[in-house]
Amino acid sequence: MADEGKPNSGKAVRRIGAVIAAVIFIPIIVIGILIATFDANKFRGEIAEVLSGQLGRTVTLNGNMSLSFSSGGAVLVIDNVEVANPDWASRPIMAKIGHLELAVALAPLLSHNLQIDRFTLSAADVELETSKTGKGNWEFKPKKTAAASETDAEDDGGEQSVRLSVDKAKVHDTRLAFRDGKTGKVTEVKLANLELAIGDETQIDAAGAFGEQDFKVSLAGGAFDDLIADKEWAFEGRAAFAGNTVEGSGKLRQKGKIVDLSPVTLGTPMGKLAGALNINSTGARPKIKGELSSEKLVAATKTEGVIAGAVEGVVNAAVPKRMFSEDKIDLTGLRAADANIELSIDAFETPAATIEHIVTVVSLDNGKLSMMPVGFSLAGNPLRARVSVNAAPDVPQVSMILQGEKIDSNSLLALWDLDKVVVGPTNIDIDVNGAGDSLHAIAASLDGQASLEVGKGEIPASGMKEMAGGLMNILLPGAEGVTDASLTCISSKFTIKNGIATAKGLLADTNLVTIAGAGGVNLGEETIDMLLKPLPKQKTLLDAAVPLRVTGKLNKPGFNLDASGVAQTAASRLLGVQLPQSGLKVPVVDSSKVTAGNPCTLALANPVYAEQEQKPGVLTPKIEEAKQAIEDKTKGVVDMLGKDLGAKLFGN
């Protein structure tokens, strides 16, 4: 019984421990119960009011809200949220959010780190826009209360910044748009799916539509922390847009708003470009500088080529309504950045020929794109070009200069299946400028000049058939039995004003015939009205050759006998006299007297016409009277016969 009065120390310790446990764990249990039963919807009004005050805009919470906690953090779910626009905006709501889910780690908040473990956004519609004065609807003005103002006044500026990190993000069925307040133009991106994973490796996958064109992007890189810490960041990516796919890989270095991509490789459907790029975002527009080069780029195959397609469109019965499309060309993207890139391509293979040693500087400044100069070689011959597209004005402006001497153009003739024709060195000089937002508008506004000179060549009988079908039989009757022809020269010069190209000289000379041309082409209406007049080399054929008029649409021209020319031929035969040339005159081309230059060009510059075998002043009145009478009688017949001449000569 000696120990009956002593306290039981073990029980006491256990009782004290139970009391302490109750003191510690009961509040935790209570907090857990409160958290588990917390209904965020009860505070929807207060939360919306706080958010509205922070943004200076009305925020409406129309859907369900929930807040849940776990050992890892908190999860906030909000449905049907709307953020209002300023009064001047085009629509009352700036952003609609169908569903938003945010999972935040709690422990990092103690060290001023906002770690978002998961971010999900779906069924959202966000439209950014500017006013006519350039003010953006994303410029918020928080409403400050008196208490907030006092807090700001007491702030000594020593608060720590909050670091943001996102591990995973998903966006589905979301529309992002930008409306330009000055032009009213809306540019939109529809995101069908966007997934972002950030950690030791970065992965971004996106699919959707930009305007009317679908796109798909995939980007993989190193640790995201390295990227934001201005460390070297290796990456590789792939993007598909409007049926075109581009691939890229390299190393990125970022210092503030300056990004270096060196080395970088870009893969396109035509081939790869490699080099280095520097992107500077410190100014009003990003500036891109660098160098890109390629050993070889390959264009589309012959059946898929642009030129081949145009030729097929001309010769097929089902011709397009227009050769120059009226589809609008959107060049506003040229205003988004400035650039200066040195570009070099060793070989650019096209269906017709390989263009070599392309060297140029691509410059983009406030919407004006220029490639000046462009140097390249065609069939071993150097050419020069200058191209400019100015997208800064409301109506884009375009200019182009193309010059070359002694070009071997035989490989180009092969594109039109004229490989049996061999021509001599070709000189070309084109200088045009225009304005418009479509190919048709640009063509209809063109001003400038274009000239072409072709040297000696050979045209076998089969080649003549390829070039002109039955046209030679009309221009030169009696020459059907000729096996081959030798080309002396070709010279043409057109002046262009308001889309109308007028021939200021058109002359072709062979050993059989000299052909002069006059008239023009209306690029806006896409019509042609040209007269081709032959002067045979054989005197026995002088009164047999008939001028031909080419009229109609460019993509389906018609060929008609010229009534005046037919009348003159008929009069010559009836009177037994070679009549003087009337209307368009054909100068004589005498290459034997030319030591330098193109004989046809020299003949146009200093025309000399063949002497007529008649006595001046004797038969002229009778000839003119007979010619006029015959022309009146034959005009109707000629028009009737000529309507279907094109089909008879060339089929379709």
C-alpha positions as CSV (number, residue, x, y, z in Angstrom):
1,M,0.0,0.0,0.0
2,A,3.1,2.1,0.1
3,D,2.7,3.3,-3.5
4,E,-1.0,4.1,-3.3
5,G,-0.5,7.8,-2.5
6,K,2.0,8.4,-5.3
7,P,0.8,9.9,-8.5
8,N,0.9,7.7,-11.6
9,S,3.4,9.6,-13.7
10,G,2.8,7.6,-16.9
11,K,-0.9,8.4,-16.9
12,A,-0.2,12.0,-16.2
13,V,2.1,12.2,-19.2
14,R,-0.5,10.6,-21.4
15,R,-3.2,13.0,-20.2
16,I,-1.0,16.0,-20.8
17,G,-0.2,14.7,-24.3
18,A,-3.8,14.2,-25.1
19,V,-4.6,17.8,-24.0
20,I,-1.8,19.1,-26.2
21,A,-2.9,17.0,-29.1
22,A,-6.4,18.3,-28.7
23,V,-5.1,21.9,-28.7
24,I,-3.1,21.3,-31.8
25,F,-5.3,19.1,-33.9
26,I,-8.8,20.3,-33.1
27,P,-8.2,23.7,-34.9
28,I,-6.7,21.8,-37.8
29,I,-9.7,19.6,-37.9
30,V,-12.0,22.6,-37.7
31,I,-10.0,24.3,-40.5
32,G,-10.3,21.2,-42.6
33,I,-14.0,21.0,-42.0
34,L,-14.4,24.7,-42.9
35,I,-12.3,24.2,-46.1
36,A,-14.2,21.2,-47.0
37,T,-17.5,22.9,-46.6
38,F,-16.4,26.3,-48.0
39,D,-18.7,27.5,-50.8
40,A,-17.1,30.2,-53.0
41,N,-20.4,30.9,-54.7
42,K,-21.6,32.6,-51.5
43,F,-18.9,35.3,-52.0
44,R,-19.3,35.7,-55.8
45,G,-20.5,39.2,-55.4
46,E,-17.6,40.3,-53.2
47,I,-15.1,38.6,-55.4
48,A,-16.5,40.2,-58.5
49,E,-16.4,43.6,-56.8
50,V,-12.7,43.2,-55.9
51,L,-11.8,42.1,-59.4
52,S,-13.8,45.0,-60.9
53,G,-11.9,47.4,-58.7
54,Q,-8.5,45.9,-59.6
55,L,-9.2,46.1,-63.4
56,G,-11.3,49.3,-63.4
57,R,-13.8,47.3,-65.5
58,T,-17.0,45.4,-64.6
59,V,-16.2,41.8,-64.0
60,T,-19.3,39.4,-64.0
61,L,-19.2,35.9,-62.5
62,N,-22.2,34.2,-63.9
63,G,-21.3,30.5,-63.4
64,N,-20.3,28.1,-60.8
65,M,-17.2,28.7,-58.5
66,S,-15.4,26.2,-56.4
67,L,-12.3,26.2,-54.3
68,S,-10.7,23.0,-53.0
69,F,-7.5,22.2,-51.1
70,S,-5.2,19.2,-50.9
71,S,-1.8,18.5,-49.5
72,G,-0.2,20.0,-52.6
73,G,-2.2,23.2,-52.9
74,A,-5.4,24.8,-53.9
75,V,-7.6,24.4,-57.0
76,L,-9.9,27.2,-58.2
77,V,-12.6,26.5,-60.8
78,I,-14.6,29.3,-62.4
79,D,-17.2,29.0,-65.1
80,N,-18.8,31.7,-67.3
81,V,-16.8,34.9,-66.6
82,E,-17.1,38.2,-68.5
83,V,-14.8,41.2,-68.5
84,A,-16.4,44.4,-69.9
85,N,-14.9,46.7,-72.6
86,P,-14.5,50.4,-72.3
87,D,-17.3,52.5,-73.7
88,W,-15.5,53.3,-77.0
89,A,-15.0,49.6,-77.9
90,S,-16.8,47.8,-80.8
91,R,-18.6,45.4,-78.5
92,P,-19.6,45.5,-74.8
93,I,-17.6,42.5,-73.7
94,M,-13.8,42.3,-74.0
95,A,-13.4,38.7,-72.8
96,K,-15.7,35.8,-72.2
97,I,-14.3,32.7,-70.4
98,G,-16.4,29.5,-70.5
99,H,-14.2,27.5,-68.1
100,L,-11.1,28.3,-66.1
101,E,-9.3,25.9,-63.8
102,L,-6.2,27.0,-61.8
103,A,-4.1,24.7,-59.5
104,V,-1.7,26.6,-57.3
105,A,1.0,25.2,-54.9
106,L,0.6,26.9,-51.5
107,A,4.1,26.3,-49.9
108,P,6.0,28.4,-52.6
109,L,3.7,31.4,-51.8
110,L,5.6,31.8,-48.5
111,S,8.8,32.6,-50.5
112,H,6.9,34.9,-53.0
113,N,6.8,32.2,-55.7
114,L,3.5,31.8,-57.5
115,Q,3.7,28.2,-58.8
116,I,0.8,27.2,-61.1
117,D,0.8,23.5,-61.4
118,R,-2.0,23.4,-63.8
119,F,-3.9,26.0,-65.9
120,T,-6.8,25.1,-68.1
121,L,-8.8,27.5,-70.3
122,S,-11.6,26.5,-72.6
123,A,-14.5,28.1,-74.6
124,A,-13.0,31.6,-74.3
125,D,-13.5,34.6,-76.6
126,V,-11.0,37.4,-76.2
127,E,-10.9,40.4,-78.5
128,L,-8.2,43.0,-78.1
129,E,-8.7,46.3,-80.0
130,T,-7.6,49.8,-80.3
131,S,-9.5,53.0,-80.6
132,K,-9.2,55.5,-83.5
133,T,-6.6,57.3,-81.4
134,G,-4.6,54.1,-80.8
135,K,-5.7,53.4,-77.2
136,G,-5.9,49.7,-76.3
137,N,-8.8,48.1,-74.5
138,W,-6.2,46.1,-72.5
139,E,-5.1,49.3,-70.7
140,F,-6.8,48.9,-67.3
141,K,-7.1,51.6,-64.7
142,P,-7.6,50.1,-61.2
143,K,-10.0,51.9,-58.9
144,K,-8.2,52.9,-55.6
145,T,-10.0,53.1,-52.3
146,A,-9.0,55.4,-49.6
147,A,-7.5,52.5,-47.6
148,A,-5.5,51.4,-50.7
149,S,-4.2,54.9,-51.2
150,E,-3.0,55.1,-47.6
151,T,-1.3,51.7,-48.0
152,D,0.4,52.9,-51.2
153,A,1.6,56.1,-49.4
154,E,3.1,54.0,-46.6
155,D,4.8,51.6,-49.0
156,D,8.6,52.2,-48.8
157,G,9.2,50.3,-52.0
158,G,10.9,47.4,-50.3
159,E,8.3,44.7,-51.2
160,Q,9.6,41.6,-52.9
161,S,8.5,40.8,-56.5
162,V,6.5,37.6,-57.1
163,R,8.1,35.0,-59.4
164,L,5.6,33.2,-61.6
165,S,6.1,29.7,-62.9
166,V,3.7,27.5,-64.9
167,D,4.2,23.7,-65.1
168,K,1.3,22.8,-67.4
169,A,-1.2,24.8,-69.4
170,K,-4.0,23.7,-71.7
171,V,-6.2,25.9,-73.9
172,H,-9.1,24.5,-75.9
173,D,-11.7,26.0,-78.3
174,T,-10.6,29.6,-77.8
175,R,-10.8,32.6,-80.0
176,L,-8.2,35.4,-79.8
177,A,-8.6,38.4,-82.0
178,F,-7.3,41.9,-82.6
179,R,-9.3,44.7,-84.1
180,D,-7.6,47.8,-85.6
181,G,-9.6,50.8,-84.6
182,K,-8.4,52.9,-87.5
183,T,-9.1,50.4,-90.3
184,G,-11.7,48.2,-88.7
185,K,-9.7,45.1,-89.8
186,V,-10.0,42.1,-87.5
187,T,-7.2,39.5,-87.3
188,E,-8.2,36.4,-85.4
189,V,-6.6,33.1,-84.2
190,K,-8.8,30.2,-83.3
191,L,-7.0,27.7,-80.9
192,A,-8.5,24.3,-81.2
193,N,-5.8,23.0,-78.9
194,L,-2.8,24.4,-77.0
195,E,-0.7,22.3,-74.6
196,L,2.3,23.7,-72.7
197,A,4.6,21.6,-70.5
198,I,7.4,23.3,-68.7
199,G,10.1,21.6,-66.6
200,D,13.5,20.2,-67.3
201,E,12.2,20.1,-70.9
202,T,9.8,22.4,-72.6
203,Q,7.1,21.2,-75.0
204,I,4.6,23.4,-76.8
205,D,2.0,21.9,-79.2
206,A,-0.7,24.0,-80.8
207,A,-3.3,23.6,-83.6
208,G,-6.0,25.9,-84.9
209,A,-6.6,28.5,-87.6
210,F,-5.2,31.9,-88.4
211,G,-7.8,33.7,-90.4
212,E,-9.1,31.1,-92.9
213,Q,-5.9,29.0,-92.9
214,D,-5.3,26.1,-90.6
215,F,-2.0,25.9,-88.7
216,K,-0.1,23.4,-86.5
217,V,2.9,24.2,-84.4
218,S,5.2,21.9,-82.3
219,L,8.2,23.2,-80.4
220,A,10.6,21.3,-78.1
221,G,13.4,22.8,-76.1
222,G,15.5,22.6,-73.0
223,A,14.7,23.7,-69.5
224,F,12.4,26.7,-69.4
225,D,14.4,28.1,-66.5
226,D,17.4,28.3,-68.7
227,L,15.5,30.3,-71.3
228,I,14.3,32.9,-68.8
229,A,17.7,33.0,-67.1
230,D,19.3,34.2,-70.4
231,K,21.2,30.9,-70.8
232,E,21.8,29.1,-74.1
233,W,18.6,27.2,-75.0
234,A,18.6,24.5,-77.6
235,F,15.3,24.0,-79.6
236,E,13.7,22.3,-82.6
237,G,10.3,22.9,-84.0
238,R,7.9,22.4,-86.9
239,A,5.1,24.6,-88.2
240,A,2.5,24.0,-90.8
241,F,0.4,26.8,-92.3
242,A,-1.7,27.1,-95.4
243,G,-0.4,23.8,-96.8
244,N,3.3,24.8,-96.3
245,T,5.6,23.3,-93.6
246,V,8.6,24.9,-92.1
247,E,11.1,23.2,-89.7
248,G,13.7,24.9,-87.5
249,S,16.4,24.0,-85.0
250,G,19.2,25.8,-83.3
251,K,20.4,27.5,-80.2
252,L,18.7,30.5,-78.7
253,R,20.3,33.1,-76.4
254,Q,18.1,35.8,-74.9
255,K,19.3,39.0,-73.2
256,G,16.3,41.0,-72.2
257,K,14.4,41.8,-75.3
258,I,17.2,40.7,-77.6
259,V,17.2,37.1,-78.9
260,D,20.1,35.5,-80.8
261,L,19.4,32.4,-82.9
262,S,22.8,31.1,-83.8
263,P,23.2,28.7,-85.4
264,V,19.7,28.2,-86.9
265,T,18.4,25.9,-89.6
266,L,15.0,26.5,-91.3
267,G,13.5,23.7,-93.4
268,T,11.0,24.7,-96.1
269,P,9.2,22.6,-98.8
270,M,11.8,23.8,-101.2
271,G,14.9,23.0,-99.1
272,K,16.9,24.2,-96.1
273,L,18.3,27.6,-95.1
274,A,21.0,27.9,-92.5
275,G,22.6,30.8,-90.8
276,A,22.1,33.2,-87.8
277,L,19.4,35.6,-86.8
278,N,19.1,38.4,-84.2
279,I,15.7,39.6,-83.0
280,N,15.6,42.9,-81.2
281,S,12.3,43.8,-79.5
282,T,13.3,47.0,-77.7
283,G,11.7,49.3,-80.3
284,A,8.2,49.9,-81.5
285,R,8.6,46.9,-83.9
286,P,10.9,43.9,-83.6
287,K,14.0,44.2,-85.8
288,I,15.4,41.1,-87.4
289,K,19.0,40.9,-88.7
290,G,21.1,38.1,-89.9
291,E,22.3,35.9,-92.7
292,L,20.7,32.9,-94.4
293,S,22.1,30.6,-97.1
294,S,21.3,27.5,-98.9
295,E,23.2,25.1,-101.2
296,K,20.0,24.2,-103.2
297,L,16.3,25.0,-103.3
298,V,14.0,23.1,-105.5
299,A,10.8,24.6,-106.9
300,A,7.6,22.7,-107.8
301,T,7.6,20.1,-110.6
302,K,6.7,21.2,-114.2
303,T,3.1,20.1,-113.9
304,E,2.8,21.9,-110.6
305,G,4.7,25.0,-111.6
306,V,3.1,28.4,-111.7
307,I,4.2,29.1,-115.3
308,A,3.3,25.7,-116.5
309,G,-0.1,26.0,-114.9
310,A,-0.7,29.3,-116.7
311,V,0.3,27.8,-120.0
312,E,-2.1,24.9,-119.5
313,G,-4.8,27.4,-118.6
314,V,-4.3,29.1,-122.0
315,V,-4.3,26.0,-124.2
316,N,-7.1,24.2,-122.5
317,A,-10.7,24.8,-123.5
318,A,-11.7,25.5,-119.9
319,V,-9.8,28.7,-119.5
320,P,-9.9,30.8,-116.3
321,K,-11.9,34.0,-116.2
322,R,-8.8,36.0,-115.4
323,M,-5.1,35.5,-115.8
324,F,-4.4,38.0,-112.9
325,S,-6.3,37.0,-109.8
326,E,-8.6,39.5,-108.1
327,D,-8.1,37.7,-104.7
328,K,-7.0,40.2,-102.1
329,I,-3.3,40.0,-101.0
330,D,-2.9,40.7,-97.3
331,L,0.4,42.5,-96.8
332,T,-0.3,44.0,-93.3
333,G,2.1,41.4,-91.8
334,L,4.9,43.4,-93.4
335,R,4.2,46.2,-91.0
336,A,4.7,44.0,-87.9
337,A,8.6,43.9,-88.0
338,D,11.7,45.4,-89.6
339,A,14.4,43.2,-91.1
340,N,17.7,43.2,-92.8
341,I,18.8,39.7,-93.9
342,E,21.6,38.8,-96.3
343,L,20.4,35.9,-98.4
344,S,22.5,33.7,-100.7
345,I,21.4,30.6,-102.6
346,D,23.8,28.5,-104.6
347,A,21.2,26.9,-106.9
348,F,17.5,27.3,-107.3
349,E,16.1,24.5,-109.5
350,T,12.9,25.3,-111.4
351,P,11.1,23.2,-114.0
352,A,12.6,25.3,-116.8
353,A,16.1,26.1,-115.7
354,T,18.4,26.3,-112.7
355,I,19.1,29.8,-111.4
356,E,22.5,30.0,-109.7
357,H,24.4,32.2,-107.4
358,I,21.5,34.2,-106.1
359,V,22.7,37.0,-103.8
360,T,20.5,39.7,-102.3
361,V,19.7,41.7,-99.2
362,V,16.1,41.4,-98.0
363,S,15.2,44.7,-96.2
364,L,11.9,45.4,-94.4
365,D,11.4,48.9,-93.0
366,N,8.0,50.1,-91.6
367,G,6.1,48.0,-94.1
368,K,8.4,48.5,-97.1
369,L,9.9,45.3,-98.4
370,S,12.8,45.5,-100.8
371,M,15.3,43.1,-102.4
372,M,18.0,45.4,-103.7
373,P,20.0,44.4,-105.6
374,V,19.2,40.8,-106.6
375,G,22.1,39.2,-108.5
376,F,21.8,35.8,-110.1
377,S,22.9,33.7,-113.0
378,L,20.8,32.0,-115.6
379,A,22.5,29.5,-117.9
380,G,25.8,31.0,-116.9
381,N,24.7,34.5,-117.7
382,P,24.4,37.2,-115.0
383,L,21.1,39.0,-114.4
384,R,20.2,41.9,-112.1
385,A,16.9,42.7,-110.4
386,R,15.4,45.1,-107.9
387,V,12.1,44.4,-106.2
388,S,10.1,46.6,-103.9
389,V,6.8,46.2,-102.1
390,N,5.5,49.0,-99.9
391,A,2.7,48.0,-97.6
392,A,2.7,51.1,-95.5
393,P,0.1,53.0,-97.6
394,D,-3.5,51.9,-97.7
395,V,-3.0,50.8,-101.3
396,P,0.3,48.8,-101.5
397,Q,2.8,49.9,-104.1
398,V,5.0,47.5,-106.1
399,S,8.0,48.0,-108.4
400,M,10.3,45.7,-110.2
401,I,13.4,46.0,-112.4
402,L,14.8,43.0,-114.3
403,Q,17.8,43.3,-116.6
404,G,20.1,40.9,-118.4
405,E,22.4,40.7,-121.4
406,K,23.2,37.7,-123.5
407,I,20.9,35.3,-121.8
408,D,20.7,31.7,-123.0
409,S,16.9,31.5,-123.1
410,N,16.6,28.1,-124.8
411,S,16.1,26.3,-121.6
412,L,13.1,28.6,-120.9
413,L,11.6,27.8,-124.3
414,A,11.6,24.2,-123.2
415,L,9.0,25.0,-120.6
416,W,6.5,25.7,-123.5
417,D,7.7,22.5,-125.2
418,L,9.6,24.6,-127.8
419,D,12.8,22.6,-127.3
420,K,13.3,22.2,-131.1
421,V,13.7,26.0,-131.5
422,V,17.2,27.4,-130.9
423,V,17.6,31.1,-130.4
424,G,20.6,33.3,-129.9
425,P,21.6,35.5,-126.9
426,T,18.7,37.4,-125.4
427,N,18.7,40.8,-123.8
428,I,15.8,41.8,-121.5
429,D,15.0,45.1,-119.8
430,I,11.9,45.5,-117.7
431,D,11.1,48.4,-115.4
432,V,7.5,48.6,-114.1
433,N,5.7,49.9,-111.0
434,G,2.1,49.7,-109.9
435,A,-0.3,49.7,-106.9
436,G,-3.1,47.6,-105.7
437,D,-4.2,44.9,-103.3
438,S,-4.5,42.1,-105.9
439,L,-2.6,40.9,-108.9
440,H,-5.3,42.2,-111.1
441,A,-5.3,45.7,-109.5
442,I,-1.5,45.8,-109.8
443,A,-1.5,44.8,-113.5
444,A,-4.2,47.3,-114.3
445,S,-2.2,50.2,-112.8
446,L,1.3,49.3,-114.2
447,D,3.5,52.0,-115.6
448,G,6.9,51.6,-117.1
449,Q,8.6,49.9,-120.1
450,A,9.7,46.5,-121.3
451,S,12.0,45.5,-124.1
452,L,13.3,42.3,-125.5
453,E,16.0,41.5,-128.0
454,V,16.8,38.0,-129.4
455,G,19.8,37.1,-131.5
456,K,20.4,34.6,-134.3
457,G,19.0,31.2,-134.1
458,E,17.6,28.2,-136.0
459,I,14.0,27.2,-136.4
460,P,13.5,23.8,-138.0
461,A,10.2,23.0,-139.8
462,S,8.9,21.1,-136.8
463,G,9.9,24.1,-134.6
464,M,7.8,26.5,-136.8
465,K,4.8,24.2,-136.3
466,E,5.4,24.2,-132.5
467,M,5.7,28.0,-132.5
468,A,2.9,29.1,-134.8
469,G,0.8,26.1,-135.9
470,G,-0.9,27.2,-139.1
471,L,-0.1,30.9,-138.5
472,M,3.0,30.8,-140.8
473,N,0.8,29.5,-143.7
474,I,-1.4,32.6,-143.4
475,L,1.4,35.1,-142.9
476,L,3.5,33.5,-145.7
477,P,1.5,31.4,-148.2
478,G,3.6,29.2,-150.3
479,A,6.2,28.6,-147.6
480,E,4.7,25.2,-146.6
481,G,7.5,23.3,-148.2
482,V,10.3,25.1,-146.5
483,T,12.2,22.7,-144.2
484,D,14.1,25.0,-142.0
485,A,14.3,28.7,-141.2
486,S,17.1,30.8,-139.7
487,L,16.2,33.5,-137.3
488,T,18.1,36.7,-137.8
489,C,16.7,38.7,-134.8
490,I,13.7,39.8,-132.7
491,S,13.2,43.2,-131.2
492,S,10.3,44.5,-129.2
493,K,9.7,47.5,-127.0
494,F,6.5,48.3,-125.1
495,T,5.6,51.4,-123.1
496,I,3.1,50.8,-120.3
497,K,0.7,53.4,-118.9
498,N,-2.2,52.7,-116.6
499,G,-2.0,49.0,-117.4
500,I,-2.0,49.5,-121.2
501,A,1.2,48.2,-122.9
502,T,1.6,49.8,-126.4
503,A,4.1,48.5,-128.9
504,K,6.7,51.2,-129.8
505,G,8.5,48.7,-132.0
506,L,8.0,45.0,-132.8
507,L,10.0,43.3,-135.5
508,A,11.1,39.7,-136.2
509,D,13.3,38.7,-139.1
510,T,14.1,35.3,-140.7
511,N,15.5,34.2,-144.0
512,L,11.9,33.8,-145.2
513,V,10.0,36.8,-143.9
514,T,10.2,40.0,-141.9
515,I,7.2,40.5,-139.6
516,A,6.3,43.9,-138.0
517,G,3.8,44.3,-135.2
518,A,1.7,47.2,-133.8
519,G,-1.0,47.6,-131.3
520,G,-1.1,46.8,-127.6
521,V,-2.2,44.8,-124.6
522,N,-4.7,46.0,-121.9
523,L,-3.6,44.3,-118.7
524,G,-6.5,45.5,-116.7
525,E,-9.1,44.2,-119.2
526,E,-6.8,41.4,-120.1
527,T,-7.3,41.9,-123.8
528,I,-5.1,42.2,-126.8
529,D,-5.3,44.1,-130.1
530,M,-2.2,43.6,-132.3
531,L,-1.6,43.7,-136.0
532,L,1.1,41.4,-137.5
533,K,2.2,42.3,-141.0
534,P,4.6,40.1,-143.1
535,L,7.1,41.2,-145.7
536,P,8.3,38.0,-147.6
537,K,11.9,37.8,-148.7
538,Q,10.8,36.2,-152.0
539,K,9.4,38.6,-154.5
540,T,7.0,36.0,-155.8
541,L,5.3,36.0,-152.4
542,L,5.0,39.7,-151.9
543,D,1.4,39.9,-153.1
544,A,0.4,36.7,-151.3
545,A,1.3,37.5,-147.7
546,V,-1.7,38.8,-145.6
547,P,-1.6,40.8,-142.4
548,L,-3.2,39.2,-139.4
549,R,-5.0,40.9,-136.5
550,V,-4.9,39.3,-133.1
551,T,-7.8,40.4,-130.8
552,G,-9.8,39.2,-127.8
553,K,-8.9,37.9,-124.3
554,L,-5.3,37.2,-123.5
555,N,-6.1,33.7,-122.3
556,K,-8.0,32.9,-125.5
557,P,-7.2,35.3,-128.3
558,G,-8.8,35.3,-131.7
559,F,-7.0,35.6,-135.1
560,N,-8.6,37.4,-138.0
561,L,-7.4,38.4,-141.5
562,D,-6.9,42.2,-141.7
563,A,-9.4,43.5,-144.2
564,S,-7.2,46.3,-145.4
565,G,-4.3,44.0,-146.0
566,V,-6.5,41.5,-147.9
567,A,-7.9,44.3,-150.1
568,Q,-4.3,45.5,-150.9
569,T,-3.3,41.9,-151.9
570,A,-6.4,41.5,-154.0
571,A,-5.8,44.8,-155.7
572,S,-2.2,43.9,-156.4
573,R,-3.2,40.7,-158.1
574,L,-6.0,42.3,-160.2
575,L,-3.9,45.2,-161.3
576,G,-0.7,43.2,-161.8
577,V,1.1,45.9,-159.8
578,Q,2.9,45.7,-156.4
579,L,1.2,48.4,-154.3
580,P,3.1,50.6,-151.9
581,Q,2.9,49.6,-148.2
582,S,0.0,51.3,-146.5
583,G,-0.7,51.5,-142.8
584,L,1.9,49.6,-140.8
585,K,5.1,49.5,-142.7
586,V,7.7,46.8,-142.4
587,P,11.3,48.0,-142.4
588,V,14.1,46.1,-144.2
589,V,16.5,44.2,-141.9
590,D,20.0,44.0,-143.4
591,S,22.2,42.1,-141.0
592,S,25.1,42.2,-143.4
593,K,25.6,45.8,-142.6
594,V,25.4,45.4,-138.8
595,T,28.7,44.9,-137.0
596,A,27.4,45.5,-133.5
597,G,24.0,45.4,-131.8
598,N,20.7,43.8,-132.7
599,P,19.8,44.2,-136.4
600,C,16.1,44.4,-135.7
601,T,16.5,47.1,-133.1
602,L,18.7,49.1,-135.5
603,A,16.1,48.7,-138.2
604,L,13.4,50.1,-136.0
605,A,15.5,53.0,-134.9
606,N,16.5,53.9,-138.5
607,P,13.8,52.4,-140.7
608,V,14.5,51.8,-144.4
609,Y,11.6,50.5,-146.5
610,A,11.8,48.4,-149.7
611,E,11.4,50.3,-152.9
612,Q,8.2,49.7,-154.9
613,E,8.5,48.5,-158.5
614,Q,6.2,51.1,-160.2
615,K,6.5,54.4,-161.9
616,P,5.7,57.2,-159.4
617,G,2.6,59.3,-160.3
618,V,1.3,57.1,-163.1
619,L,-0.8,54.4,-161.6
620,T,-1.3,55.8,-158.0
621,P,-4.8,57.3,-158.5
622,K,-6.1,54.2,-160.2
623,I,-4.5,52.0,-157.6
624,E,-6.0,53.9,-154.7
625,E,-9.4,53.9,-156.3
626,A,-9.3,50.2,-157.0
627,K,-7.9,49.4,-153.6
628,Q,-10.7,51.3,-151.9
629,A,-13.4,49.5,-154.0
630,I,-11.9,46.1,-153.4
631,E,-11.6,46.8,-149.7
632,D,-15.3,47.7,-149.4
633,K,-16.3,44.6,-151.2
634,T,-14.0,42.2,-149.3
635,K,-14.4,43.5,-145.7
636,G,-17.6,41.6,-145.0
637,V,-16.2,38.4,-146.4
638,V,-13.0,38.7,-144.5
639,D,-14.8,39.3,-141.2
640,M,-16.9,36.3,-141.8
641,L,-14.0,34.0,-142.6
642,G,-11.8,35.4,-139.8
643,K,-14.2,34.6,-137.0
644,D,-13.3,31.0,-136.8
645,L,-9.7,31.4,-138.0
646,G,-8.1,30.9,-134.6
647,A,-9.8,27.5,-134.1
648,K,-8.8,26.4,-137.6
649,L,-5.1,27.4,-137.0
650,F,-4.6,26.3,-133.5
651,G,-7.5,24.2,-132.3
652,N,-8.2,25.4,-128.8
